[in-house]
């Protein structure tokens, strides 16, 4: 029932909500009020956590009026908006970002100082919400930032995991995972609304019934849980707009198991409660290798069903004509994780709202669009039909019908081409449901995330569908938000840019082009280089405080940070390091001839991915030996700070000289780290893969170190038969580096420790690292040569910045709007 509307008489109660005064005094007053009234403590008795909460609450207070206004505006405007469905949002810390959005960074610093507090100390307390694995989750966070900044009405839907991506530690060089209890002290950024919980059902069976002579199906579920929304503000940058991110948390229904309880089995009742609440307990830590676990399907359905119901039943006006749903919303499916939303919307429209199947299908097909983020076949989700049928029996029925009707259309077009029909069936021969196919059939558009990826998606992964649905496939190259990854992460560079080309570039990143002529200006180069040097010192300080590392001042910073996966080829990087070390200790080169480099790795391995964990162990082992061998004379250092996350990325990216983007061509869908580095003036050494292709085209061949096979070359080599041993025999440096690892040089003389890594490379090498080694080593020599010419290097670095404006996620959003969403133009 709707609560009665208040009928206020007091003038304040009818006045618009206002923000506190944006002055130091206003900020101090609000901060103290939050400390006293919100936390229940006096400043003198407050703990650091109290201060962090009070500061966050104060920033929230400044955003509140705008948020309430935007919620109202979006409710009354009834214009088409984007509902972004994503199982992951890798948000990073909120405080700095929200201060930046409101333009209060300086005022807040001064206000806290006036209270005798150091804002940096308070800031450091925030635990970032790690509600994502890597690129895919971080992309979602960049996108909602851009939509807010562009003033596009948007609601992001996802899951409020109680435990985000695990905290990585190293014990004897090996990864040990710890639970990420980011909520243990609470989060000041969320607004829980338990009263607005949605009931989400599972299990049971379906039955048919007679509805005035029409036979209809309905679902009789066996159990349900409550989905409790937690709202987060998503402020636009300096535009007074605030969108909403709504994350769902699972709670047992009240009296969930009163029945069991009444039967006297209290423990069983509690167990059932725990079972329900497990749904949003933990983020699955596999990046691009889904495990097909029942709980994961529960998570997916849980958040998608809650989101669709939220939109249809709460956001839309009560009497809304659902045939017009496509005029109001596009549900963007971030990979296959939310694809169960397709049969769910059908179920809502047909079973709950009484629409005819064909009408419902016409609506559904217009309301969804699908983004694919991978090419790895093992990353395309499939759900066994018995599992789906057990958990969501009605949805399985709906999927079967969608498939039957779709295959009828295929037959109509091609006749009884049974081979094609088998290839295109949403249901695989073993009965499993291919979620990417379902998304493709249902989606109004399907997009890849970089030019090359979209092309390969059409030609290699879904060619039959591309032929069948002309015009359905499109590309939107990924992007990153310059607010977080330039302005917040690299204030020095931001200042230099503004001083040079004026303000405005942060929301119009193509304007970075105006920096191009300054690449030839010696004093600008000087200023640019000193920003980089300062960023390197800042990183050194962070790594020293965090991990006890020392970073040598004069070193090139050579960085490879991303999830640990064989296709990304951290081993290729490692072999290059080992071969340089080998050259020194075997006397082939003198340390003085080696360009001093510090190699920085950051990478989490999926806990069940044994080879990835061995590679982490090997990187740490090599680091330990290389860093302490006096023969190296300090020319090489390998640093592997544990627990690489968004917070650390914001320190590492601005400091890097060289960005390693060395995946096997055709495997990395896009990459987004590659964009962050280029935008911050690192040069890339990379393969022709993912968005590297576009980076190279934009920054120019002479400002990019390209190496390795192209995707067609990879395909040819795979076809003709790849024998890694041939490449070992052809390159004695490679042979020697592998021998050094096998000899036990990095494992106290015990060659067996890393034997699985070496023999996997020499005998299988599924991602052809050895085939690209020679070319990689040659490209690294070009890196050394250019680095020796400081002015030339800096010139290239500046051109990387100037020509990377395309990689703003604002541009990605414009492309989605033009090519997929067709939402109203941006004001
Ligand atoms: C990923 C891709 O691996 C990565 O290349 C891409 O940049 C990212 C965002 O589109 O999506 N796909 C999966 S799965 N995880 C990713 O990070």
Boltz pocket constraint, residues with backbone or C-beta under 6 A from the ligand:
constraints:
  - pocket:
      binder: B
      contacts: [[A, 134], [A, 135], [A, 136], [A, 137], [A, 139], [A, 287], [A, 288], [A, 372], [A, 373], [A, 374], [A, 379], [A, 449], [A, 478], [A, 667], [A, 668], [A, 669], [A, 670], [A, 671], [A, 672], [A, 690]]
      max_distance: 6.0
